[in-house]
Amino acid sequence: MNTRNLTKTEETASGAIPVELSEAELVEAVRRLSPKRREDLLDKLQALREPVVRGVPADRLYDLTGLVSLGGDALADTEALYDGNGGH
């Protein structure tokens, strides 16, 4: 396991005192949280991640046509769904 030190260099708005934790200490601290607090923390951390957006030039869009084919007939599937629900 990587044990490099993770250092908090600024005080947070809540006035928390900067601390230095190894990765193992951080993992242990998170493990000690209640399941609800751990879930909340993980949700906050996940929200910090920026999505990776990969663009494709417009002139390549035609090349992507048919790249993924799932099959099926959307119209027939929709009609069957509605027919099964009283024709609505």
Secondary structure, DSSP 8 states (H G I E B T S, - for coil): ----EEE--S--TT-----EEEHHHHHHHHHHS-HHHHHHHHHHHHHHS--------GGGHHHHTTSS-----HHHHHHHHHHHTTT-
